[in-house]
Amino acid sequence: MWGTIANFKENLNKIALDVHYAHDDDDDDEHHLVSPAVSDRRNSHTFAHSNSLPSSPPPNGMTDHPYASEIEQYKAEIKRLQASEAEVKALSVNYAAILKEKEDHIVRLNKENGSLKQNLDTSPVSADGRYTVKGNSDQSSNQQHRFTSQKKNLYATNNGTTSALESDGIQTKMVSKHSNSQVKDKELADMVEGKSSPAAAVQHSHEIQKMKLELEQEQKKMANIQLKFQEEEKLNKSFQEELKLLKLERDKTTYEMSKLHNELNGKISEINRLQIELSRREDEETGDMDSFKVLIETLEKENATLKLEKDELEAEVKSSRMSAKMSPDASQIQKRVPSSNNHLPDPSKSFPRNEELERSLHKLSKELEETQKGNEELERSLRKLSKEFDETQKERDKAVQQLTRLKQHLLEKESEEAEKMDEDSKIIEELRDSNNYLRAQISHLERTLKQGTVSQEKLKMENDDEILKSRETIDNLNKKLTDCMSTIHAKNTELLNLQTALGQYYAEIEAKEYLEGDLARAKEENSKLSLLLKDAHCRADVLVSEKEEILAKLSQSEKLQLEWRSRVSKLEEDNSRLRRAVEQSMTRLNRMSVDSDFLVDRRIVIKLLITYFQRNHSKEVWKFSNLFA
């Protein structure tokens, strides 16, 4: 859109320069025909119409001719058309100036829109970073102690100073722009209505100077506001850094508290484990004592059984010894028996007695064999008993050694357990001391935690208040932005309407060029007619016979003049209509710049003007446009 506006501007400037150069050429060619009032009007570039034009002296002594007055009237009409061309040129120049002003106004609006967008972009950052305004208090190095008090002061002044500054700046801008637009509209209306004068020019110059001063003041205000915004951004950054530091400290304290809680849980778990180990060791010691008691009882029982077996063996040994004493008596009996055999009588002499003796001997031999067998069995049993006795003695010695070892082991275990109990008691005392110390630390940390939570709640409340305030300011800024966007939209619509008006203006310029061509042809014909008239005057004195032909030519020229008169009258009517349409369009543009409810009517009028020029100045379209007017 900006490129098209720039192209329109360049084209308008080119057309104005071309028309100005052509007009200068026409002034050089026909300088003696232009009145001083028209030249003054051209130099001042106003829209006033010349009511009366002084007649120039007739050239070449044509006062006596009856058509000289008509020719002078045609020339006067041509001058009027040239004056109207100059006015159209001035209108084009003024229209280009108006377009330039509108472009500057739109550029300013875009800049303000960009600045408002930047302010809106910075406002959420300031809402996250505690949107504040710098107070009168100086910044000291000890920021943590002054944080709460200064923040209260700053946030208290936030809704007052910043909003007041922004609202005052924006209101002054809008009022100044509205006044500028109104002044410009008044100037344009005055220029269109022809009210411009030297006094008005002086007033315009004074107003321009005032507007320049107001612009400088607004620029200074904007610079001050920008400085204040920069200071506020710096303060916001400092407060954000302080908040980050406080958050880091809070995280550190929470981390230390979690560490201490973990250490406490570890110590408590160690104490529980040690208690479990102590109970387990006590249970093991009681179990070992019971097992040792059972072993001692079993060993005592075995010892008693061994003693009984020993007594039995001793009794058996005694009985075996008694049986051994009995065995020599048997041998004595055997010795006695052969002696008795020697003393026996001869068998031949005493046979039956010998048989009895043999029987008795046989019995005795059997008894001796049985006794020998019993003695062997007794010896075997004695050997077994001696072996068993030796084994029992060895086992008893082993049992005694085991008992001594067990007693020593029990004594060592008791001493180790006593040492362990002493060490455990020391460890328990140390753990109790550390437990008490940790409990004291936990109580202190809990107090600090409570204080930190209270301060955090206070900070949260303050942050919530600040966020609400910042949201309110953001809502106000959003409302202002919507208003600015609506104004920008209205200005864009005005630009579109101006573009359509430019198209209409180009159509008018084309029509004007067409009219200029007609005028050039009319000038050529007028010059031809003037030459013909000169020839006719010269020939009238010399050739009377050609008078009839000249009269016929004069009648033809009269017809042509009548046609040209009708054409000139039509051109004047068209010119007046165009002038009225331009004035009406300018007044409507001025009205529409103030009130945006007539956009539809303006478009309809523009379309009607375009159709009027497209249909070769149709009367129906003109009547229809007059109905809208």
C-alpha positions as CSV (number, residue, x, y, z in Angstrom):
1,M,0.0,0.0,0.0
2,W,2.8,2.4,0.8
3,G,4.4,1.7,-2.5
4,T,1.2,2.5,-4.4
5,I,0.8,5.8,-2.4
6,A,4.4,6.7,-3.2
7,N,3.8,6.0,-6.9
8,F,0.6,8.1,-6.8
9,K,2.5,10.9,-5.1
10,E,5.3,10.8,-7.8
11,N,2.8,10.7,-10.6
12,L,0.9,13.7,-9.1
13,N,4.1,15.6,-8.7
14,K,5.1,14.8,-12.3
15,I,1.7,15.9,-13.6
16,A,1.8,19.1,-11.5
17,L,5.3,19.9,-12.8
18,D,4.3,19.2,-16.4
19,V,1.2,21.3,-16.1
20,H,3.2,24.1,-14.4
21,Y,5.8,24.1,-17.2
22,A,3.1,24.1,-19.9
23,H,1.4,26.9,-18.0
24,D,4.6,28.8,-17.9
25,D,5.0,28.3,-21.7
26,D,1.4,29.6,-22.2
27,D,2.2,32.6,-20.0
28,D,5.3,33.4,-22.1
29,D,3.3,33.1,-25.3
30,E,0.2,35.0,-24.1
31,H,1.6,37.3,-21.4
32,H,-0.2,40.3,-22.8
33,L,-3.6,38.5,-22.5
34,V,-3.3,37.5,-18.8
35,S,-4.7,39.8,-16.1
36,P,-2.7,40.7,-13.0
37,A,-5.4,39.3,-10.8
38,V,-5.0,35.8,-12.4
39,S,-1.2,36.0,-12.1
40,D,-1.6,36.9,-8.4
41,R,-4.0,34.0,-7.9
42,R,-1.6,31.6,-9.7
43,N,1.3,32.7,-7.5
44,S,-0.7,32.3,-4.3
45,H,-2.1,28.9,-5.4
46,T,-5.5,29.6,-4.0
47,F,-9.0,28.6,-5.2
48,A,-10.6,32.0,-5.6
49,H,-12.4,32.7,-8.8
50,S,-11.9,35.9,-10.9
51,N,-15.3,37.6,-11.2
52,S,-14.2,40.2,-13.7
53,L,-11.4,40.2,-16.3
54,P,-10.1,43.5,-17.8
55,S,-10.2,43.5,-21.6
56,S,-7.0,43.8,-23.4
57,P,-6.6,46.3,-26.2
58,P,-7.6,45.0,-29.6
59,P,-4.6,43.9,-31.7
60,N,-3.9,45.1,-35.2
61,G,-6.6,47.7,-35.2
62,M,-9.6,45.4,-35.3
63,T,-11.9,47.6,-33.2
64,D,-14.0,48.5,-36.2
65,H,-14.8,44.9,-37.1
66,P,-18.2,43.7,-35.8
67,Y,-16.7,40.3,-34.8
68,A,-13.9,41.8,-32.8
69,S,-16.0,41.8,-29.6
70,E,-16.9,38.2,-30.1
71,I,-13.3,37.3,-30.7
72,E,-12.3,39.1,-27.5
73,Q,-15.1,37.2,-25.7
74,Y,-13.7,34.0,-27.0
75,K,-10.2,35.0,-25.9
76,A,-11.6,36.0,-22.5
77,E,-13.3,32.6,-22.3
78,I,-10.0,30.9,-23.2
79,K,-8.3,32.9,-20.4
80,R,-10.9,31.8,-18.0
81,L,-10.4,28.2,-19.1
82,Q,-6.6,28.7,-18.6
83,A,-7.4,30.1,-15.1
84,S,-9.6,27.1,-14.4
85,E,-6.7,24.9,-15.6
86,A,-4.4,26.8,-13.2
87,E,-6.9,26.2,-10.4
88,V,-7.1,22.5,-11.2
89,K,-3.3,22.4,-11.2
90,A,-3.3,24.2,-7.8
91,L,-5.9,21.7,-6.6
92,S,-3.7,18.8,-7.8
93,V,-0.7,20.3,-5.9
94,N,-2.8,20.8,-2.8
95,Y,-4.2,17.3,-3.2
96,A,-0.6,16.0,-3.4
97,A,0.2,18.0,-0.2
98,I,-2.8,16.6,1.5
99,L,-1.8,13.1,0.4
100,K,1.7,13.7,1.8
101,E,0.3,14.9,5.1
102,K,-2.0,11.9,5.3
103,E,1.0,9.7,4.6
104,D,3.0,11.4,7.4
105,H,0.0,11.0,9.7
106,I,-0.3,7.3,8.8
107,V,3.5,6.8,9.4
108,R,3.1,8.5,12.7
109,L,0.2,6.3,13.6
110,N,2.2,3.2,12.6
111,K,5.1,4.3,14.7
112,E,2.8,4.9,17.7
113,N,1.2,1.5,17.0
114,G,4.7,-0.1,17.1
115,S,5.5,1.7,20.3
116,L,2.3,0.6,21.9
117,K,3.0,-3.0,20.7
118,Q,6.4,-2.8,22.3
119,N,4.9,-1.5,25.5
120,L,2.4,-4.3,25.4
121,D,5.3,-6.8,24.8
122,T,7.2,-5.4,27.7
123,S,4.1,-5.2,30.0
124,P,3.8,-9.1,30.5
125,V,7.5,-9.2,31.2
126,S,7.0,-6.5,33.8
127,A,4.0,-8.4,35.2
128,D,6.2,-11.5,35.6
129,G,9.0,-9.3,37.0
130,R,6.8,-7.1,39.3
131,Y,5.8,-4.1,37.1
132,T,7.0,-1.1,39.2
133,V,8.0,2.5,38.9
134,K,11.1,4.0,40.4
135,G,10.3,5.9,43.6
136,N,12.1,8.8,45.2
137,S,14.1,6.5,47.6
138,D,17.8,5.9,46.7
139,Q,19.1,2.5,45.8
140,S,21.3,1.1,48.5
141,S,23.6,-1.9,48.5
142,N,21.7,-3.8,51.1
143,Q,18.8,-4.9,48.8
144,Q,17.4,-7.7,50.9
145,H,16.5,-5.4,53.9
146,R,14.9,-2.7,51.8
147,F,13.2,-5.1,49.4
148,T,9.8,-5.3,51.1
149,S,9.4,-1.6,52.0
150,Q,10.6,-0.3,48.6
151,K,8.5,-2.8,46.8
152,K,5.4,-1.6,48.7
153,N,6.1,2.0,47.9
154,L,6.8,1.2,44.2
155,Y,3.8,-0.9,43.8
156,A,1.6,1.7,45.5
157,T,2.8,4.3,43.1
158,N,2.5,1.9,40.1
159,N,-1.2,2.4,39.4
160,G,-0.8,6.2,39.9
161,T,2.2,7.4,38.1
162,T,2.7,5.0,35.2
163,S,-1.0,4.8,34.2
164,A,-1.3,8.6,34.6
165,L,1.8,9.2,32.5
166,E,0.7,6.8,29.8
167,S,-2.9,8.1,29.8
168,D,-1.7,11.7,29.7
169,G,0.8,11.0,26.9
170,I,-1.8,9.1,24.8
171,Q,-4.5,11.6,25.5
172,T,-2.2,14.5,24.5
173,K,-1.2,12.7,21.4
174,M,-4.8,11.9,20.4
175,V,-5.9,15.5,21.2
176,S,-3.0,17.0,19.3
177,K,-3.6,14.7,16.3
178,H,-7.3,15.5,16.4
179,S,-6.6,19.2,16.6
180,N,-4.0,18.9,13.8
181,S,-6.6,17.1,11.6
182,Q,-9.2,19.6,12.4
183,V,-6.9,22.5,11.6
184,K,-5.9,20.9,8.4
185,D,-9.5,20.2,7.5
186,K,-10.3,23.9,8.2
187,E,-7.4,25.0,6.1
188,L,-8.5,22.8,3.3
189,A,-12.1,24.0,3.6
190,D,-10.9,27.6,3.6
191,M,-8.7,27.0,0.6
192,V,-11.6,25.3,-1.3
193,E,-14.1,28.1,-0.4
194,G,-11.5,30.8,-1.4
195,K,-11.1,32.3,2.0
196,S,-7.3,32.4,1.9
197,S,-5.6,35.8,2.4
198,P,-2.3,37.1,3.7
199,A,-3.7,37.3,7.2
200,A,-4.8,33.7,6.9
201,A,-1.3,32.8,5.7
202,V,0.2,34.6,8.7
203,Q,-2.3,32.7,11.0
204,H,-1.4,29.5,9.2
205,S,2.3,30.2,9.8
206,H,1.7,30.9,13.5
207,E,-0.4,27.8,13.8
208,I,2.4,25.8,12.0
209,Q,4.9,27.2,14.5
210,K,2.6,26.3,17.4
211,M,2.2,22.8,16.0
212,K,5.9,22.5,15.7
213,L,6.3,23.6,19.3
214,E,3.6,21.1,20.4
215,L,5.4,18.4,18.4
216,E,8.7,19.2,20.1
217,Q,7.0,19.1,23.5
218,E,5.4,15.8,22.6
219,Q,8.7,14.5,21.5
220,K,10.3,15.6,24.8
221,K,7.4,14.0,26.7
222,M,7.9,10.8,24.7
223,A,11.6,10.9,25.5
224,N,10.9,11.4,29.2
225,I,8.4,8.6,29.1
226,Q,10.9,6.3,27.3
227,L,13.5,7.2,30.0
228,K,11.0,6.4,32.7
229,F,10.1,3.1,31.0
230,Q,13.8,2.3,30.8
231,E,14.3,3.0,34.5
232,E,11.2,0.9,35.2
233,E,12.7,-2.0,33.1
234,K,16.0,-1.7,35.0
235,L,14.1,-1.8,38.3
236,N,12.1,-4.8,37.1
237,K,15.3,-6.5,36.1
238,S,16.8,-5.8,39.6
239,F,13.7,-7.0,41.3
240,Q,13.7,-10.2,39.1
241,E,17.3,-10.8,40.1
242,E,16.4,-10.3,43.8
243,L,13.5,-12.7,43.4
244,K,15.8,-15.2,41.7
245,L,18.3,-14.9,44.6
246,L,15.5,-15.4,47.1
247,K,14.2,-18.4,45.2
248,L,17.8,-19.8,45.1
249,E,18.1,-19.3,48.9
250,R,14.8,-20.9,49.5
251,D,15.8,-23.8,47.3
252,K,19.1,-24.1,49.2
253,T,17.3,-24.1,52.6
254,T,14.8,-26.7,51.4
255,Y,17.7,-28.8,50.0
256,E,19.5,-28.5,53.4
257,M,16.3,-29.4,55.2
258,S,15.9,-32.4,53.0
259,K,19.5,-33.4,53.6
260,L,19.0,-33.0,57.4
261,H,15.8,-35.1,57.2
262,N,17.6,-37.7,55.2
263,E,20.5,-37.8,57.7
264,L,18.0,-38.0,60.6
265,N,16.2,-40.9,58.9
266,G,19.6,-42.6,58.4
267,K,20.6,-42.1,62.0
268,I,17.2,-43.4,63.2
269,S,17.5,-46.4,60.9
270,E,21.1,-47.0,62.3
271,I,19.8,-46.8,65.8
272,N,17.0,-49.3,65.0
273,R,19.5,-51.6,63.4
274,L,21.8,-51.4,66.4
275,Q,18.9,-52.1,68.7
276,I,17.9,-55.1,66.6
277,E,21.6,-56.4,66.6
278,L,21.7,-55.9,70.4
279,S,18.5,-57.9,70.8
280,R,19.8,-60.6,68.4
281,R,23.1,-60.9,70.2
282,E,21.3,-61.1,73.6
283,D,19.1,-63.9,72.2
284,E,22.2,-65.6,70.8
285,E,24.0,-65.4,74.1
286,T,21.0,-66.8,76.0
287,G,20.8,-69.6,73.4
288,D,24.5,-70.3,73.8
289,M,24.2,-70.4,77.6
290,D,21.2,-72.8,77.4
291,S,23.2,-75.0,74.9
292,F,26.2,-75.0,77.2
293,K,24.0,-75.9,80.2
294,V,22.5,-78.8,78.2
295,L,26.0,-80.0,77.2
296,I,27.2,-79.9,80.8
297,E,24.1,-81.9,82.0
298,T,24.7,-84.5,79.3
299,L,28.4,-84.8,80.2
300,E,27.5,-85.2,83.9
301,K,25.1,-87.9,83.0
302,E,27.7,-89.6,80.8
303,N,30.2,-89.3,83.7
304,A,27.7,-90.9,86.1
305,T,27.1,-93.8,83.7
306,L,30.8,-94.2,83.2
307,K,31.3,-94.4,87.0
308,L,28.6,-97.0,87.3
309,E,30.2,-99.0,84.5
310,K,33.5,-98.7,86.2
311,D,32.1,-100.0,89.5
312,E,30.5,-102.9,87.6
313,L,33.8,-103.6,85.9
314,E,35.6,-103.5,89.2
315,A,33.1,-105.9,90.6
316,E,33.6,-108.2,87.6
317,V,37.3,-107.9,88.0
318,K,37.0,-108.9,91.6
319,S,34.8,-111.8,90.7
320,S,37.3,-112.8,88.0
321,R,40.1,-112.7,90.5
322,M,38.0,-114.9,92.8
323,S,37.5,-117.3,90.0
324,A,41.2,-117.2,89.3
325,K,41.9,-118.2,92.9
326,M,39.4,-121.0,92.4
327,S,41.3,-122.3,89.4
328,P,44.5,-123.4,91.3
329,D,42.3,-125.5,93.5
330,A,41.2,-127.4,90.5
331,S,44.8,-127.9,89.4
332,Q,45.6,-129.3,92.8
333,I,42.7,-131.6,92.5
334,Q,44.1,-132.8,89.2
335,K,47.5,-133.4,90.8
336,R,45.9,-135.2,93.5
337,V,44.0,-137.4,91.1
338,P,47.1,-139.0,89.5
339,S,48.6,-139.6,92.8
340,S,45.4,-141.3,93.7
341,N,45.7,-143.2,90.4
342,N,49.1,-144.3,91.4
343,H,47.8,-145.5,94.7
344,L,45.0,-147.4,92.9
345,P,45.0,-151.2,93.1
346,D,45.5,-153.2,90.1
347,P,42.6,-153.4,87.7
348,S,42.8,-157.0,87.3
349,K,42.5,-157.1,90.9
350,S,39.7,-154.7,91.3
351,F,37.8,-154.1,87.9
352,P,34.4,-152.6,88.9
353,R,36.0,-150.0,91.1
354,N,38.2,-148.9,88.2
355,E,35.2,-148.3,86.0
356,E,33.8,-146.0,88.6
357,L,37.0,-144.2,88.9
358,E,37.2,-143.8,85.1
359,R,33.8,-142.3,85.1
360,S,34.6,-139.9,87.8
361,L,37.8,-139.0,86.0
362,H,35.9,-138.5,82.8
363,K,33.5,-136.2,84.6
364,L,36.3,-134.3,86.2
365,S,38.0,-133.9,82.9
366,K,34.8,-132.5,81.4
367,E,34.4,-130.1,84.3
368,L,38.0,-129.0,83.9
369,E,37.5,-128.4,80.2
370,E,34.4,-126.4,81.0
371,T,36.3,-124.5,83.6
372,Q,39.1,-123.8,81.2
373,K,36.6,-122.6,78.6
374,G,35.0,-120.3,81.2
375,N,38.4,-119.0,82.2
376,E,39.2,-118.2,78.5
377,E,35.9,-116.5,78.2
378,L,36.6,-114.6,81.4
379,E,40.0,-113.6,80.1
380,R,38.5,-112.4,76.8
381,S,35.9,-110.4,78.7
382,L,38.6,-109.0,80.9
383,R,40.5,-107.9,77.9
384,K,37.4,-106.3,76.4
385,L,36.7,-104.6,79.7
386,S,40.2,-103.3,79.9
387,K,40.0,-102.0,76.4
388,E,36.6,-100.4,77.1
389,F,38.0,-99.0,80.3
390,D,40.9,-97.4,78.5
391,E,38.5,-96.0,75.9
392,T,36.3,-94.6,78.6
393,Q,39.3,-93.0,80.3
394,K,40.3,-91.5,77.0
395,E,36.8,-90.3,76.4
396,R,36.6,-88.9,79.9
397,D,39.9,-87.1,79.3
398,K,38.6,-85.7,76.0
399,A,35.4,-84.6,77.8
400,V,37.4,-82.9,80.5
401,Q,39.5,-81.1,77.9
402,Q,36.3,-80.1,76.0
403,L,34.9,-78.8,79.3
404,T,38.0,-76.8,80.0
405,R,37.9,-75.4,76.4
406,L,34.2,-74.6,76.7
407,K,34.8,-72.9,80.0
408,Q,37.7,-70.8,78.5
409,H,35.5,-70.1,75.4
410,L,32.7,-69.0,77.6
411,L,35.0,-66.8,79.6
412,E,36.4,-65.2,76.5
413,K,32.9,-64.7,75.1
414,E,31.8,-63.1,78.3
415,S,34.8,-60.8,78.3
416,E,34.2,-59.9,74.6
417,E,30.5,-59.4,75.2
418,A,31.3,-57.2,78.2
419,E,33.7,-55.1,76.0
420,K,31.0,-55.0,73.2
421,M,28.4,-54.0,75.7
422,D,30.7,-51.2,76.9
423,E,31.4,-50.1,73.3
424,D,27.6,-50.3,72.5
425,S,26.8,-48.3,75.6
426,K,29.3,-45.7,74.5
427,I,27.9,-45.7,70.9
428,I,24.4,-45.4,72.3
429,E,25.4,-42.5,74.4
430,E,27.1,-40.8,71.4
431,L,24.0,-41.5,69.3
432,R,21.8,-40.1,72.0
433,D,23.9,-37.0,72.1
434,S,23.9,-36.7,68.3
435,N,20.2,-37.4,68.3
436,N,19.6,-34.6,70.8
437,Y,21.8,-32.2,68.7
438,L,19.9,-33.2,65.6
439,R,16.6,-32.7,67.3
440,A,17.7,-29.2,68.3
441,Q,18.8,-28.5,64.8
442,I,15.5,-29.9,63.4
443,S,13.6,-27.7,65.8
444,H,15.7,-24.7,64.7
445,L,15.2,-25.5,61.0
446,E,11.5,-26.0,61.6
447,R,11.3,-22.6,63.1
448,T,13.3,-21.2,60.1
449,L,11.0,-23.1,57.8
450,K,7.9,-21.6,59.4
451,Q,9.4,-18.2,59.1
452,G,10.3,-18.9,55.5
453,T,6.8,-20.1,54.7
454,V,5.3,-17.1,56.4
455,S,7.6,-14.8,54.3
456,Q,6.8,-16.8,51.2
457,E,3.0,-16.4,51.9
458,K,3.5,-12.7,52.3
459,L,5.5,-12.6,49.1
460,K,2.8,-14.6,47.3
461,M,0.1,-12.2,48.5
462,E,2.2,-9.2,47.4
463,N,2.9,-10.9,44.1
464,D,-0.8,-11.7,43.6
465,D,-1.6,-8.0,44.3
466,E,1.1,-6.9,41.8
467,I,-0.1,-9.4,39.2
468,L,-3.7,-8.0,39.6
469,K,-2.4,-4.5,39.2
470,S,-0.3,-5.4,36.2
471,R,-3.3,-7.2,34.7
472,E,-5.4,-4.1,35.1
473,T,-2.8,-2.0,33.4
474,I,-2.5,-4.6,30.7
475,D,-6.3,-4.5,30.2
476,N,-6.2,-0.7,30.0
477,L,-3.3,-0.9,27.5
478,N,-5.3,-3.5,25.5
479,K,-8.3,-1.2,25.4
480,K,-6.1,1.7,24.3
481,L,-4.5,-0.6,21.7
482,T,-8.0,-1.6,20.4
483,D,-8.9,2.1,20.2
484,C,-5.7,2.8,18.3
485,M,-6.3,-0.2,16.0
486,S,-9.8,1.1,15.3
487,T,-8.4,4.5,14.4
488,I,-5.7,2.8,12.2
489,H,-8.5,0.8,10.5
490,A,-10.4,4.0,10.0
491,K,-7.3,5.7,8.6
492,N,-6.8,2.7,6.3
493,T,-10.3,3.0,5.0
494,E,-9.7,6.7,4.5
495,L,-6.5,5.7,2.5
496,L,-8.6,3.4,0.4
497,N,-11.1,6.1,-0.2
498,L,-8.2,8.5,-1.1
499,Q,-6.9,5.9,-3.5
500,T,-10.3,5.7,-5.2
501,A,-10.4,9.5,-5.2
502,L,-7.0,9.4,-6.9
503,G,-8.4,7.1,-9.5
504,Q,-11.2,9.6,-10.0
505,Y,-8.6,12.4,-10.1
506,Y,-6.7,10.5,-12.8
507,A,-10.0,10.2,-14.8
508,E,-10.5,13.9,-14.3
509,I,-7.0,14.6,-15.5
510,E,-7.6,12.4,-18.6
511,A,-10.8,14.3,-19.3
512,K,-8.9,17.6,-18.7
513,E,-6.3,16.4,-21.2
514,Y,-9.1,15.7,-23.7
515,L,-10.5,19.1,-23.1
516,E,-7.0,20.6,-23.5
517,G,-6.8,18.9,-26.8
518,D,-10.2,20.4,-27.8
519,L,-8.9,23.8,-26.6
520,A,-5.8,23.4,-28.6
521,R,-7.8,22.6,-31.7
522,A,-10.1,25.5,-30.9
523,K,-7.1,27.8,-30.6
524,E,-5.8,26.6,-33.9
525,E,-9.1,27.2,-35.5
526,N,-9.4,30.6,-33.9
527,S,-5.9,31.5,-35.2
528,K,-7.0,30.3,-38.6
529,L,-10.2,32.3,-38.4
530,S,-8.2,35.4,-37.2
531,L,-5.9,35.0,-40.3
532,L,-8.9,34.5,-42.5
533,L,-10.5,37.6,-41.0
534,K,-7.4,39.6,-41.6
535,D,-7.3,38.4,-45.1
536,A,-11.0,39.3,-45.5
537,H,-10.4,42.8,-44.1
538,C,-7.6,43.3,-46.6
539,R,-9.5,41.9,-49.4
540,A,-12.7,43.9,-48.5
541,D,-10.8,47.1,-49.2
542,V,-9.4,45.7,-52.5
543,L,-12.0,43.3,-53.7
544,V,-15.6,44.3,-53.3
545,S,-16.7,41.6,-55.7
546,E,-15.6,38.9,-53.2
547,K,-17.8,40.4,-50.5
548,E,-20.5,37.8,-51.0
549,E,-18.1,35.0,-50.7
550,I,-16.6,36.5,-47.6
551,L,-20.2,37.0,-46.2
552,A,-20.8,33.3,-46.9
553,K,-17.6,32.4,-45.1
554,L,-18.6,34.7,-42.3
555,S,-21.9,33.0,-42.0
556,Q,-20.0,29.7,-41.9
557,S,-17.7,31.1,-39.3
558,E,-20.7,32.4,-37.3
559,K,-22.1,28.9,-37.4
560,L,-18.8,27.6,-36.2
561,Q,-18.6,30.3,-33.6
562,L,-22.1,29.3,-32.4
563,E,-21.0,25.7,-32.2
564,W,-17.9,26.8,-30.3
565,R,-20.0,28.9,-28.1
566,S,-22.2,26.0,-27.3
567,R,-19.1,23.9,-26.7
568,V,-17.5,26.5,-24.5
569,S,-20.7,26.9,-22.5
570,K,-20.8,23.1,-22.1
571,L,-17.2,23.2,-21.0
572,E,-17.9,26.0,-18.5
573,E,-20.9,24.0,-17.2
574,D,-18.7,20.9,-16.9
575,N,-16.0,22.9,-15.3
576,S,-18.4,24.4,-12.8
577,R,-19.9,21.0,-12.1
578,L,-16.4,19.5,-11.7
579,R,-15.4,22.4,-9.4
580,R,-18.6,21.9,-7.3
581,A,-18.0,18.1,-7.3
582,V,-14.4,18.6,-6.2
583,E,-15.5,21.1,-3.5
584,Q,-18.3,18.7,-2.4
585,S,-15.9,15.8,-2.3
586,M,-13.4,17.8,-0.3
587,T,-16.0,18.9,2.2
588,R,-17.3,15.3,2.4
589,L,-13.7,14.1,2.9
590,N,-13.3,16.6,5.7
591,R,-16.6,15.5,7.2
592,M,-15.8,11.8,6.7
593,S,-12.4,12.2,8.3
594,V,-14.3,13.3,11.5
595,D,-17.3,11.0,11.2
596,S,-16.7,7.5,9.7
597,D,-20.4,6.6,9.4
598,F,-20.6,8.1,5.8
599,L,-18.2,5.7,4.2
600,V,-20.9,4.0,2.1
601,D,-22.2,7.4,0.8
602,R,-18.7,8.5,-0.2
603,R,-18.1,5.3,-2.1
604,I,-21.4,5.7,-3.9
605,V,-20.5,9.3,-4.8
606,I,-17.1,8.2,-6.1
607,K,-18.7,5.5,-8.2
608,L,-21.2,7.9,-9.5
609,L,-18.4,10.3,-10.5
610,I,-16.5,7.5,-12.2
611,T,-19.7,6.5,-14.1
612,Y,-20.3,10.2,-15.0
613,F,-16.9,10.4,-16.6
614,Q,-17.2,7.0,-18.2
615,R,-20.6,7.8,-19.8
616,N,-19.4,11.0,-21.3
617,H,-21.1,13.4,-18.9
618,S,-24.5,11.9,-18.9
619,K,-27.3,14.0,-17.4
620,E,-29.0,11.1,-15.8
621,V,-26.0,10.2,-13.7
622,W,-25.5,13.9,-12.8
623,K,-29.2,14.2,-11.6
624,F,-28.7,10.9,-9.6
625,S,-25.6,12.3,-8.0
626,N,-27.5,15.6,-7.2
627,L,-30.1,13.5,-5.4
628,F,-27.3,12.1,-3.2
629,A,-25.9,15.5,-2.7
